[in-house]
């Protein structure tokens, strides 16, 4: 329980905001296009976690490759959910991917912070670096691809 109580105070309002965004996505909705352009910036949180690793070099390269793969997947999936685009808004079908991805990004970064505090040597393990880079790259990429799809619609 200590890792929950010792987390920075800003973590919990961020979790609430991400839950709000993710839960909105599971219903049909109209959303501002600006939101789709902002979501890829959540990927920067993951990039920040990778850059904070003791030796991020090859992990960053892996992250970049998976970012591109995730972007292709996100681009394709967004076409299924996009009903209509106006100048400033999009109408969307319900989907669960947004909630899943924001929670994976949040908890991946949270767990990395916990590991940094209690077992920092694990942050240098190739398996941990690879897993983190793959997960964060794919998740970040889906938001990038979705933003590109909305922009091109």
Secondary structure by P-SEA (a helix, b strand, c coil): cccccccccaaaaaaaaaaaaaaaaaccccccaaaaaaccaaaaaaaaaaaacccaaaaaaaaaaaaaaaaaaaaaaaaaccccccccbbbbcccaaaaaaaaaaaaaaaaaaaaaaccccccccaaaaaaaaaaaaaaaaaaaaaaaaaaac
